[in-house]
Amino acid sequence: MVLDTNTLPNTQKHSFSDKTAVLMASNGTLGEIPAVVVVMVPLPAQGHLNQFLNIARLLSAREVPVHYIGSATHNRQAKHRVHGWEPSVISNIQFHDFHLPPFITPSPDPCALNKFPAHFQSVFDSTVNLSKPLAALLQTLSTKARRVVVLHDSAMCFTAKEACSIPNGEAYSFHPVSAFAVLFFILERLSKSTIGDILIPDDLPDLTFEDCFSDSFAKFIHDQYDYAHFDAGDLYNTCRPIEGRFIDLLSQEKLLGNKKQWAIGPLNPISLHVDSKSRRHNCLEWLDKQPKNSVLYVSFGTMTSISDEQIIALALGLEFSKQRFVWALREADKGDIFAEEKESRKFMLPDYYEERVKGTGMIVRDWAPQLEILAHPSTGGFLSHCGWNSCMESLSMGVPIAAWPMHSDQPRNTMLVTEVLKVGLVVRDWAQRKEIVVPSSTIKTAVNKLMVSEEGEQMRRRAKELGVDIQKEMSDGGTSVKELESFINHISRR
């Protein structure tokens, strides 16, 4: 159901203090209206939905009215997977369920050499149908606030045009990837190998975006360039301890013009809300019984599907390493996670595998509480695809990463984690991405190096130090908090 856009809750109308304006109402009386309202437009994929919901939470907690738009399915998905903070904090966020024409939701192809989730393309293409209802919402809100701000996904730039079609509208782009990845994306477009004081070393993996995306999605992104000039600034889910040098480089006028930018991450909660009335996930109870820093968490996110052959090799690599592990083994999301399936995929594991690793390893087949796992003192490493959400969550909790990039920005994130921050190692080089199966021996070696070698222990120490620095940025007086306040003050200006 579409929420009413004609009124704002009383708690939003009358509690904005310096973020409100006293203007002449239509009946000739003076009335108080918000100085600004923010309309969120995420790309309909889990990692993007989640980051936008976290921004919405942060803005709403600071008394900024927030409207979160998408299809009914994707809004439901965003709310359904709230994790790490009190679910009721979204009660002041207005969700707008816009109608999208039916889109196909094929299953992912676990055997595809290119691991980009091409089965989502129909969903992405359908987002063009958000333009008209978004325009109508913006027109309504424009009469109820001094300024209407559209904060859109960097892959949804077409919505910025709608923001600029109203006299009091502005648009800002949120980048759900690392500043490092954005920098290399710009470098590739400009065909340069140096920028500022950075020279790309010859011994790093190739820096092209070849095989990072499907051809269809690459075109989808390219088509957004025509709308980028409508944006007044950029926001990033990052912070200075992680990417200060790259944030500064992106601020140079020769790269992004005179646009303003704000680094407001990490967006994921640092202090986790635990509902005392809800039963803890059994994997957390299992972790309680393990020694400190002894468990490897294994997960490839919500957008990666791997073959049965690779699953078996990974299972054996984990077993042969003799290290403790929690493995989130789920199929990649479909475009509609609530669509009924005739038959869900059954994962192939070695015979009697779970009996063989009992006491050492645990497989989680439902939704894993990733933040709580990473925050648990028994967790000492993360075998990850290096999606930016996972990177930020791992680094903010001080956990080093064994990086196995699959697609999109993940090869760049891997470089950042391993070559720049030195808080992780590479399981499989991006240059070897066309190998059909990474053998169990390679996986075993990487796991042991991260978990029980002196080099791995040094990575763990650096990761924990970085985690402390990151958490300081999210405390009072931290730069990320100041950046968020700066953004709010900017969009609330007279």
N, C-alpha and C positions, 0 to 999 in steps of 0.2 A: 504494500500500500504506500502511496506517495504521501509523505508528511506535508501538512499544511504549510505553505510558504508565505502566507499572508500575515502571519503573526509570529512574533518571537516570544519565547517564554518570559514571564515577568521577571524571573531571576536574571535573565539576560538583559531585559530592558532597563533595569533600574540599579544595576550593580557595577557599572563600569567606571565609576569615578572619573579619572582623567581620560578615560577612553570613551567618553560620551560627549555629546554636543547638545546644547539647547537651541533648537530651531523652531521656526514658526510652523505649527502643524496645519493641516488642511482646514481645520475648523476655526482658524484664526487665533488659537491659543498657543502658548509656548509649551513645547513638549520635549522630552529628553529622548534622544535616539543614539544608537551606537556610533562612535566615530568611525568604526570599520567593522565589516563582516568579512570572513574569509570563506571561500568556496574551494573545496578540495576536489581535484580531478585526478585520481590515480589510474595507472594502467592496470587492467584487470588480471593481475597475476599475483600470487600470494606474497612474494617478497616486496612488491610494490604496494599492495593493499595494506600490509602490515606497517610499513614505514609511514605511510600517510595517516594511518590511524594513530600512530604514536605522536606524529606532529599535531594532529587534531587534539589529542589528549593534552599535550603541553600548552597549546594555545588556549584551549577551553579552561584549563586550570588557572590561567592568567586573565580570565574574564573576557576573552575575545570570542564572540559568537562564531561558531563554525558550522558550515554546511558541507556534508560529505556526499558526493554524488556517484552514482553507478547503477548498474542493473540490480534488480532485486536479488538475484543469485549472488552477485559479487559483494554487495553490501552485507548480505547474510553471512557470507564466507568470512569477511573481515571481522564481524562481531563474534562469530562462532569460534574463531581461533585466537581470541584475546588471551594473552599469556604474560604473566609476570607482574601484572598490576590489577588492582581491584576493578572488576568488570563494570561496576556502577559508575565509574568516572566517565563513561561515554554517554551518560544520561543527558548531559547538556549539549551533546552533539546532535544536530539534526541530520538524519539520513534521508536522502531523496532517491527513491527507487524509480529510475527512469526506464521506460520501456525500450528494449532492443528487439529488433526482428529476430526470429529463431536463428541460431547459429549451430553449426555442426560441432559435435564434441567427440572426435575420434579418439581412440586410445593411443598412447604414445608408442613409438616403435623402439623397443629395447635393442634391436639389432642394427639400427642406423649408425653409420660411421660418424656422421655429423650429429652430435648430441644436442644441438639446439632444439628446443621443444616446438618443432614446426607444427605439431597438432594444435597449437594455440592460435594459429594465424587467422582462422575464421573469427575467433573471439576478438582479436586485435582489430581486424578489418571492420567489425561491426561497430566499433566505438565512434565512428564518424556520425552515427545516428544520435549521439549525445548532444550534438551541436544545437539543434532546435530547442529541446527542453532546457538546455543550459542557458541559452539566450533568453528564454522566457523567465527563468528563475532570476537571472541577473537583472532583467528589467524590473521585476517586482522588488528585489532587494535594493535597487538603486534609489528607490523612493524612501527607504527605511534606514539608510545609513549615509554618513558623509562620504564614505569611500567603500567600494566593493572590490575586494582583492580575489583574483583567481590564482590559486597555487596549484600548478599542474605538473604532472609527471613530465620529465624531459622528453619522453616518447609520445606526449600528447600535446604538442605545441599548438596544434590547430585551435585549441580552446582559448589561447591567448588572444586571438582575433576577436572572439566573442566578448572578452573582457574589455577590450579597447573600443568596442562598439557603443558602450554606454559612456556618458560624459564623466562619470565619477568612478570609472573602472580602471584597474591596473592588473597586470599579470606578472607572475614570477615563476621561474622554472625550478623545480626540485629535482636534483640528480640523485637517484637511488643507488648510484655506483660511487666508487672511490674518486677523489679528486685526481689521483694518479691515473686512473683509467680515462677520465675525461681529458686529461692533459695529452695522453697518447692518442686519443681519438682525434683531437685537434691537430696533433703533429702529423698524423696520417693524412688528414684532409689537406694540410698545407705542404705535405711531402717534404718535411724537414726531419733531420736527425739530431738537431741540437736546439735547445732553447734556454735562454738565460745561462746559468752556469752548469746545465746538465748536458752531458755528452752520453749518448746511449752506447754502452760498451758492446764490443763485437761478440763477447762470449755469453751474452744474455740470449734467451730464446728469441726467435724471430718476432718482430714487433708489428707485423701486419695483422689485420683483422680477418685474414683468410680463415674460413671454417668456424669463426666465432658465431656467425649467424647464418640462418638460411637466406637464400637470395630474396625470398619474399619479404622477410623481416628487414633485411638491409634496405630494400626499396621503401618499406613502410617508414623507417627512420629517416631516410633521405628526403622523403616527402615532407617531413616536419621542418626542414631547414627554411622553407619559404615563410614560416610563421615566427621564426626565432626573434626577428627584429621587433616584435610586439612586446617582448619581455623587458621589464625594468630591472631585473636582477636575478640572481641565482642563489639557491640554498643547497647545502651539502650535508649529508649524514656522515660527518667526520669531525675531527678536532685536531688541534695543533700538535699534541704529542705524537700523533700518528702521521699527519701529513702537512705540518706547518709549511715546509719548503714548497710543496706543490700548491697549497692554497695561495701562497704569495705569488707564485708564478702565474697562476690563473687570474690574479688580480691585475696583471699588466694590461694596459690598454690595447697593446698590439694583438692580444689574444681575444679578449671579450669586449673590446670597446670600453665605454665608460660605465658599464653596468655595475651595480653594487652586488656584493656577495656576502653571504653569511655561512659560517660553519657551525652548526648547532648540535652536532652529534656527541656521543652516541644517543640515538633516539630510543633504543631499548632501555627498559628500566634497569637501574643499577642496584637498588634495594628492592628485592622481589616481594610482592604481596603473596602471602600464603594463606589460603582460606582454611581456617582451623576446622570448619564444618565439613570440608570435603576430604575424601580419602586420598592420601598421597598415592602417586603412581608407584606401582610395585618396583619399578627400576630404581627409584630413589631409596626405598627400603633396602634393596640389594646393595646400593652404593654405601649406605650407612655401615655396612659390615666389612668394607674393603679398606685397605691401608691408604693413607694420604698419598695423593698424586700417582696412584697405581693403575688407574683405569683409563683406557682409551675410549673416547666416544666416537662412533662412526656414523656419519650421516651425509647424504648427498643432496639434501634439500628436497624441495617440492616439485622441481622442474626437470629432474634428471632420471632417465630410465636406463638401466644397464641390463645386458644380456644374461641369460642363465649361465653361460660359460664363465662370464666375468664374476658373477655372484659366487660360483663354486670356487674360482681361483681366490677371490677375496676371503671366503670362508676358510679355506685351507691356509692362506697366508696368516690370518689371525690366529688360527689354531696352532700352527707351527711356531709362531712367535712366542707362545707360552705366556703372553701378556693378558691381563684382564681387559675386558672390553664390554661396552654396551653398544649394540648395533641397531640403529633404527632402520629396519628393512621394510620399506613401503614402495609401492609403485608411484610414479610421478602423477601429479594432479592432472585431471582432465579439465577442459574449459569450464565445465559445470561440475563441481565436486559433489553436488547433491543428486545428479542424474542417476537413475537406477541402472545398474549394470546387470546384464544377463548372467555373466560369470566373471568374477574377479580373477586376476592373475594369481596363479599358485607358483611361488618361488621354489626353484630347484636348489636343494642343499645336499651336501654329501650324506650318505646313509648314516643314520643315527647321530647326526651332527650335534644336535642339542644335548644329547646324552653325553657325548664325548667331551663337550666343553662345559658341562654342568659344574658350577662352582667357580669357573674362570670367566666364562662369557655369558652374556644375556642378549637375546634377540627381542626387540620391541616391534610388534607389527601394527600397533595402533599409533595414534598421534603422540609423539614423544615430547615430554616437557623440556625442550632443549635448553632454555635459559637456566632452569633449575639444575639440570645435569651439569652444565658448564660451570655453574656457581658452586657445585658441591665440592668439598675439600678432597674427596677421593679421586676426582677427575684430574688427570695429569696431561692429557693431550686430546687433540681433536683431529681425526681423519676426515677431511672435508673437501668438497668441490670448490671451496673458496668463493662462494657467492658472497656479496658484500654484507648482507644481513648476518650471515654466519660469521664472517670475519669480525665484524664489529662486536657481535655478542661474545665471541671467543676472546678477543683482545681486551674487551672491557672487563672480563672476568679473569684475565691474567693466564689464559690457557694457550700454549703453543699449538701450532697447526702443522699437520702433515698434509700438504696440498696436492690435490688431484683435480686439476682444472678440467672442466667439461665443455664449456661454451661461454658466449657472451663476454662479460668483463672479467671472467674468472682467471684467464692467463695473466692479465695485468695485476690483478689482486695477488696472485701467486708471487709475481716478481716483487711486489711491495712487501709482502710478508717475509719472503725468504732472502731477497737480495738487499733490500733497503733496511727493513726493521730487524732482520735476522732473528725472528722469533718463530721460525718454522723451517721445514725442509720440503723438497719436492719428491712426491711419490712417482709421478710420471711427467717428464718434460712435455711441454706443449708440442715440441717438434716431433714427438713420437705419438701424436694423437691418432694417427691412422692405424696404429697397431690394434688388431682386433681384440686381443686379451692381454692385459698386464699380468704376467705370471705370478703365482703365489710366492715364489722365491723373492721377487722384487718387493712385494708387499711386506713379507716377513722382515726383510732387511730394513725397510723404511720404518716399520713399527718399532723394531728393537732399537734403531738409532734414536728415535724420538723418546722412547720410554725408559731405556735403561743404559744408554751410553753417556759418557761425560759430555759429549757435544750436545746431546739432547737435554741434559741437565742445565747446561749453560743457556740454551734456548728457553727453558722453563723459567730460569731466574730472570732473564731479560723480559719475558712475557709478563711475569708477576710485577716487575718494576713498572712496565708500561701500563699494566692494568691499574696500578695505584695512581699513576699520573693521569690516566684517562678519567678515573673516578673523581679526582680533584677538579677536573674541568666541569663536572656536573654538580659540584657543590657551590654554595653561596660564594660569589666572587670569582668563580671559575670562568675561563674565557668562553666556553660553550654557553653558559648561562647568560653571560654578558652579550654574546652574539644574538641569542634569542630575544633578549630584551631590546637590543638595538633594532632588530627586525620589527618587533611589535611597535616600538616607538616610531620607526620610519613609516610604517603603513598607517599609523594613527595620527600622523602629523596634520597640522592645520594648513 
